[in-house]
Amino acid sequence: MDISFQLYSARNFAPWENIYQLLGVLGYTQVEGFGAAYEDVEKTKSMLDKNELTMPTGHFFPIDAFEKDFDKTIKTAKFLGMSRVFCPAPEDFWRNGTDSKNWISLAKRLEEVCKRVNDAGLSFGWHNHHWEFEPIDGDKLPMELILEYAPSIDWEIDVAWVVRGHADPLEWISKYSDRITTAHVKDLAPEGQCTDEDGWADPGYGTIDWKKNYVALCNAGVDIFIMEHDNPSDIERFASRAIETMRKF
């Protein structure tokens, strides 16, 4: 098992030099990139090397990064040592609601992107939020449409977002075990708690049974577990608690 850290969690706690140093001291060996990490790739690579960290996975948003800026995206990913890249969110249509036709169209675009990324020597997948589990057109679920109409893509499952979408992650892990390669580890606070952190909790300190989900994900073949908190108030507390929780498994 590899324990990684989604750098998005630390976006409000710059300077980045301090973040990379903290992660190295706490025992992390991997991080997952997002937009800010790609602004100066030479500096990012230097901070990785200095703190004995690698970046095997990365988020690139929006899908234009793989369509209009394909060469730049692949060059960035390879320079930073990635083997897996993920698109973490759909087009803006999700904000105002949409229908199955648009989700299917997005999925077909993802399938084409996947072929190009795979040909370039990297794997490509989707990172879910909660809206993929909200029914549309009666009873259709966007996540099902994505996986059906983009049959070649991997899935980086975010268990906490699945729960926020009122779905059972264990059922989804069981059904799509052959598609899930990577997992985000975060937690949900009890109702009404951690309101200053948008209701999120540090892994192992919330309501999700992470032991059960961890076992299920391992059985599905997941080998990279990425610690994430969308809005922590204390980055050192979150980062230390998260890795401590995973080490217990």
N, C-alpha and C positions, 0 to 999 in steps of 0.2 A: 504493500500500500504506500502510495506517495501522498504526502500532505502538502497542499499548495495553498496560496492565499490570493484572493481576488483583490488586486490593487485598487479597484473602484471603492472598496470599503474605506480606504485611507485618503480619499480625494480631498477631504477637508482638513487634513493634518500635515500639510507640507511644512518644511521642505522634504522632498522625496529622499534626500540622502539619509535623513534620520529614520524614515520609514524602512528603507532597505536594511539599515543597520539594526534596527529593532527586530526585524523578522529574522535576520541571521542569528542574533543573540538568543532569540527564543527557540531556535532550532528548526525553523523552516528551511527547506532546501529548494522549494519551487514557488513561483508566483505566476499568476495569470494576468496578462496584459489587457489594457483597455486604452482608449484614445490618448490620455495624457502620457502614457508610456511611449508613444510613437512620435511625439513632437520633436524629440532629440534622441534618436536611436543610439547614437554614439555614447551619449551620457548615460542612457539607460543601460546599455551593455556594460559600461564601466562600473556602474553601481551594482549590477548583478555579479560581475566577476569579483569585485572587491569584497562582497559579502557572501561569496560561495553559494549563489542562488542561480537557478536556471528558470527559463520561461518556456515550458513545453507547450503551453496553450495560450490562446489570446482571443479576445472579442474584437470584432470589427463591425462598426455600425455607421450608417445603415447598409442595406444590401448593395447600395451603389459602390461601396468599397470593393465589392467583388465583381461588379459589372463595369462601371465607368473607370475605376482606379485599380483594376486587377493587378497590373504589373507592379505598381507601387506597394499594394497590400502584400503580395507574395514576397517581394523583395524585403519588406519590413519583417514579415514573419520569419523568413529564413535567416535573416541577419541576427535576429534575437533568439534563434534556436528552436522555434516552434515546430511541432509535428502535427498539431491539431489546431484548427481555427474554427471559430463559431460566430454565427450571426445571432445577436442577443435580443432582437426585437423586430417586429414587422414594420411596414410602412405606417405613416401616421393615421391611416384609416381606422386603426383600432380605437383611437381616442374618441371617435364619434360613432362607433358602431359600424358594422359592415355585414356582408352576407357570405354565404358559402362560396359564391362565384369568385369573390375577391381573394378569399383564402386559398382556393384552388389555384388561382392565377399566381399568387405568391409562391405556393408550393412548387409549381412548375418552373418558376424562375430559380428557386433554390436547387432544384434538380439539375438545371443547366449549369449553375455555378459550381455545384458539387463535381460535375464531370471535369470542369476546367481546373479546379483546385486539385483534384485527384491526379490529373495528368501532370500537374506541376510538382507532384510528390508529397502532397500534404493531405490530411483527412479534413473533411468539412462537416459541420453539423449545426443544429439549431439549439438555442438556449431558450427555454420557456419562461413565461411569466404566468400570471393568473388568468389572463383573458383567453388563453387557448382552451380553457376548460369551462368557459361560459357558453351555454347552448345558443346556437343561431339557427335560423330557419326551422324553428320547432325543436328539434332534438339533436342536431348535428354539433359536434365538437370540433373546433378549429384544429386541435392537436391531432385528432384522428385524420383530418383532411391533409394536414401537412405530411404526416408519416405515410399516408396512402399515395399521395400524388408526388411525393419526393422520395421514392423508395430507396435511393442510394445514400441519403444523408444519415449521419449519426445524430444522436440526441444527447445533449448535455443536460441532464435533468436537474432542475432546481426544486428539491423536495418541498421546501417551505412555500414556494409560489404555487405548487400543485395543491397544497392544503388550503392556501388562501383562495384558490379557485373552487373550493368545496369538493375536491376529488380525493380519492384514496391513493396515495403514492404507491402503496404495496401492490395494489391491483394493476397499476400502470407499469410498474417495474416488472411484474410477472408477465404481463401481456407483451411488452416490448423489450424483453431482456436482450434480444439479439441486436437492438438498435442503440442501446445506452452504453456509452463508453466512459463517460466522465460525469461527476456529480458535484453540485454545489451543496455545501453544508451550512445551513443557518437555521434559526429557530424562531418560533412565534411566542410572544409573551401571552400570559393569560389575559382575557378580555379586560380592558381598562387599565392595564399596566404598561409601563414603558412607552407612554404616549409621546414623550420627548424624543423617542427613537422610532417613531412611526409604528409602534406595536411589535417591533422585532426584538429578538432576544439573542444572547450569545448561545452558541451550540451547547446543549446539555443543561441549559438554564431556562428552558421554555417548555412548551407543551408537546412537542414532537418526540415520539419514541425513537430516538436516533439509533439505539442498539438494534432494534428490529429492521429499520431501514438500511442500516449499514450492512447487516448480514445479507439482506436481500440484494443489495447492490453488489456486494462482493460475489454472490452467487451468480449474478448476471454478467460478471466479468469486468466490472468497473475497477480501474486501477489508479485513477487520480481523483482525489477528494479535495475540493477547493473550499476553503473557509471564506465565508462572506457574511457581511452585515451591511444592509443598505444605508443605515444612518446611525452609526455608533456615536455615543457622546464621549467615549474614552477609548481611543484606539489601542492603547497598551492593554487595557483590561480585556477588550474583545479578543485581540490577537493571542494573548496568553491563555485565556480561558478556552478558546477554540482548539488550540493544539493540545492542551491538557485533556480535553474531552476525547479527542480522537486517539490519543495515546492509550487511553483506558480500554479501547476496543482491541 
